[in-house]
Amino acid sequence: MKPKTKRILSVAGMAAVIVAIAVAGYLLWRKRRNGGILVVGGTNTQTNGNMNTTPNTTGSSGTHFNDTSLPLGYRNNNPLNILYGSSLWKGKVIPNTDTSTPRKEQFISMAYGYRAALYLFRKHIRGGYDTLARLVNRWGTGATSDAETNYVRYVSSKTGISPGTRLNPDDMDTLCRVAYAMAGFENGKLPSSMEEIYQGWTLL
């Protein structure tokens, strides 16, 4: 092989490696920014990087978005009623069919709905909303407040955690208990079990 040809192949190989690294870096940045890569409802084929390779916009067989006998949060597999937005949540359903005001996110399963909530819990705690009262008030009204509102008192009574208790973003058991109680307040009835909440934690 001529030296000139070798140089061309070498440059082409290096360029391919640089492009591959740039693409991988962008995907990792987008995952960290939004709490996960988009997984559209339906039968999902996922790689280790959680990228959905066979999108299906019809929703999965486990969804019950039209079951009006269920509270809205449970109907949407969004038990803490996360508001609809541009974040590409893992497990997010597209297109969203929720018609509530304000509109809420929909997920392919309850576990993914809890995952999104737990992701936000940890983000808020690290951002200074690090007591039970502050976290719940941040969720309920967006306020930075230690006030013992009805929401705070409800969650405190169901979890046994006092409003001023500082929360650890890595404490799975405590945050899952908080999610259980907050889902009960948001929907007017407590979840039937903790299993799907713990499943949500494993998806983080």
C-alpha positions as CSV (number, residue, x, y, z in Angstrom):
1,M,0.0,0.0,0.0
2,K,1.3,3.4,-0.9
3,P,2.3,5.8,1.9
4,K,-0.2,8.4,0.7
5,T,-3.0,5.8,0.8
6,K,-2.0,4.7,4.3
7,R,-2.2,8.3,5.5
8,I,-5.7,8.8,4.0
9,L,-7.0,5.6,5.7
10,S,-5.4,6.6,9.0
11,V,-7.0,10.1,8.9
12,A,-10.4,8.6,8.0
13,G,-10.1,6.1,10.9
14,M,-9.3,8.9,13.4
15,A,-12.2,11.0,12.1
16,A,-14.6,8.0,12.6
17,V,-13.4,7.5,16.2
18,I,-13.8,11.3,17.0
19,V,-17.3,11.3,15.6
20,A,-18.2,8.2,17.6
21,I,-16.9,9.7,20.8
22,A,-18.8,13.0,20.1
23,V,-22.1,11.1,19.6
24,A,-21.6,9.1,22.7
25,G,-20.8,12.2,24.7
26,Y,-23.9,14.0,23.4
27,L,-26.2,11.1,24.3
28,L,-24.7,10.9,27.8
29,W,-25.2,14.6,28.3
30,R,-28.8,14.5,27.2
31,K,-29.5,11.6,29.5
32,R,-28.1,13.4,32.5
33,R,-29.9,16.6,31.6
34,N,-33.3,15.1,31.3
35,G,-33.1,12.3,33.8
36,G,-33.2,9.6,31.1
37,I,-33.4,8.9,27.4
38,L,-36.8,8.9,25.7
39,V,-38.6,5.6,25.6
40,V,-41.8,5.9,23.6
41,G,-44.8,3.7,24.6
42,G,-45.2,0.4,23.0
43,T,-42.9,-2.7,22.6
44,N,-39.5,-1.3,23.4
45,T,-36.1,-2.8,22.3
46,Q,-33.5,-1.2,24.6
47,T,-29.8,-1.3,24.5
48,N,-27.6,-1.0,27.6
49,G,-27.7,2.8,27.0
50,N,-31.5,2.7,27.3
51,M,-32.0,4.0,23.8
52,N,-35.3,2.9,22.3
53,T,-34.7,1.5,18.8
54,T,-38.2,0.5,17.9
55,P,-40.6,3.4,18.8
56,N,-44.3,2.8,18.8
57,T,-46.5,5.8,19.5
58,T,-49.7,3.8,20.3
59,G,-48.9,3.3,24.0
60,S,-48.3,0.0,25.7
61,S,-50.7,-2.8,26.7
62,G,-50.2,-1.9,30.4
63,T,-51.6,1.6,30.1
64,H,-55.1,2.6,31.2
65,F,-55.3,6.2,30.2
66,N,-59.0,6.1,29.5
67,D,-60.1,4.3,32.7
68,T,-62.0,7.1,34.4
69,S,-62.6,4.9,37.5
70,L,-59.0,5.6,38.5
71,P,-57.6,8.8,39.9
72,L,-55.8,10.9,37.2
73,G,-52.3,10.2,38.5
74,Y,-52.8,6.4,38.5
75,R,-54.6,6.5,35.2
76,N,-51.6,8.2,33.6
77,N,-49.0,6.0,35.4
78,N,-47.9,9.3,36.8
79,P,-48.7,8.9,40.5
80,L,-47.2,12.2,41.6
81,N,-48.8,14.2,38.8
82,I,-45.6,15.5,37.1
83,L,-46.6,18.3,34.8
84,Y,-46.2,17.8,31.0
85,G,-43.2,19.3,29.5
86,S,-40.3,19.0,27.1
87,S,-38.1,16.7,29.3
88,L,-37.4,13.4,27.5
89,W,-38.2,11.2,30.5
90,K,-37.4,7.5,30.3
91,G,-40.7,5.7,29.8
92,K,-42.5,8.8,28.6
93,V,-45.5,8.2,26.3
94,I,-45.7,10.1,23.0
95,P,-48.2,11.3,21.9
96,N,-49.6,12.4,25.3
97,T,-53.4,12.1,25.4
98,D,-53.9,13.7,28.8
99,T,-56.5,16.5,28.7
100,S,-56.4,17.7,32.3
101,T,-55.6,21.3,33.2
102,P,-52.7,21.7,33.7
103,R,-51.7,18.8,31.5
104,K,-49.8,15.9,33.0
105,E,-47.1,13.5,31.8
106,Q,-48.0,9.9,30.9
107,F,-45.7,6.9,31.3
108,I,-45.7,3.4,29.9
109,S,-45.8,1.9,33.4
110,M,-46.3,3.0,37.0
111,A,-42.6,2.1,37.8
112,Y,-41.5,4.7,35.2
113,G,-43.8,7.3,36.7
114,Y,-42.3,6.7,40.2
115,R,-38.8,6.7,38.6
116,A,-39.4,10.3,37.3
117,A,-40.7,11.4,40.7
118,L,-37.7,9.9,42.6
119,Y,-35.3,11.5,40.1
120,L,-36.9,14.9,40.9
121,F,-36.8,14.2,44.6
122,R,-33.1,13.7,44.5
123,K,-32.5,16.7,42.4
124,H,-34.6,19.0,44.7
125,I,-33.0,17.6,47.8
126,R,-29.5,18.3,46.4
127,G,-30.8,21.8,45.4
128,G,-31.6,22.7,49.0
129,Y,-35.1,21.4,49.5
130,D,-33.6,19.0,51.9
131,T,-36.2,18.6,54.6
132,L,-39.5,16.8,54.3
133,A,-41.4,20.1,54.6
134,R,-39.3,21.8,52.0
135,L,-39.5,18.9,49.5
136,V,-43.3,18.5,49.8
137,N,-43.9,22.3,49.6
138,R,-41.6,22.5,46.6
139,W,-43.6,19.8,44.9
140,G,-47.0,21.2,45.9
141,T,-46.5,24.9,45.3
142,G,-42.9,25.5,44.2
143,A,-42.3,27.5,47.4
144,T,-39.2,27.4,49.5
145,S,-41.0,26.9,52.7
146,D,-40.8,25.0,56.0
147,A,-44.5,25.6,56.6
148,E,-46.5,22.7,57.9
149,T,-49.2,22.7,55.2
150,N,-52.0,20.0,54.9
151,Y,-49.8,18.3,52.3
152,V,-46.8,18.2,54.6
153,R,-48.8,17.0,57.6
154,Y,-50.4,14.2,55.5
155,V,-47.0,13.0,54.3
156,S,-45.5,13.3,57.8
157,S,-48.3,11.3,59.3
158,K,-48.1,8.5,56.7
159,T,-44.3,8.1,56.9
160,G,-43.6,8.9,60.5
161,I,-41.0,11.5,59.4
162,S,-41.2,14.9,61.1
163,P,-41.5,17.9,58.8
164,G,-38.1,19.3,59.7
165,T,-36.2,16.0,59.1
166,R,-33.3,16.4,56.7
167,L,-33.5,13.9,53.8
168,N,-30.7,12.0,52.2
169,P,-30.9,11.8,48.4
170,D,-29.4,8.3,48.4
171,D,-31.7,6.9,51.1
172,M,-33.9,4.6,49.0
173,D,-36.2,3.4,51.8
174,T,-37.1,6.9,53.0
175,L,-37.6,8.4,49.6
176,C,-39.8,5.5,48.5
177,R,-41.9,5.9,51.6
178,V,-42.2,9.6,50.9
179,A,-43.3,8.8,47.3
180,Y,-45.9,6.4,48.6
181,A,-47.4,9.0,50.9
182,M,-47.3,11.8,48.3
183,A,-49.0,9.6,45.8
184,G,-51.8,9.0,48.3
185,F,-52.3,12.8,48.8
186,E,-52.1,13.5,45.0
187,N,-54.7,10.9,44.1
188,G,-57.0,10.7,47.2
189,K,-56.0,7.1,47.9
190,L,-52.7,5.4,48.8
191,P,-51.0,3.0,46.3
192,S,-51.9,-0.6,46.7
193,S,-48.2,-1.6,47.4
194,M,-44.7,-0.3,47.5
195,E,-43.4,-2.7,44.9
196,E,-43.7,-0.4,41.9
197,I,-42.0,2.4,43.8
198,Y,-39.0,0.3,44.5
199,Q,-39.0,-0.8,40.9
200,G,-38.9,2.9,40.0
201,W,-35.8,3.3,42.2
202,T,-34.0,0.5,40.4
203,L,-34.6,2.3,37.1
204,L,-32.7,5.4,38.2
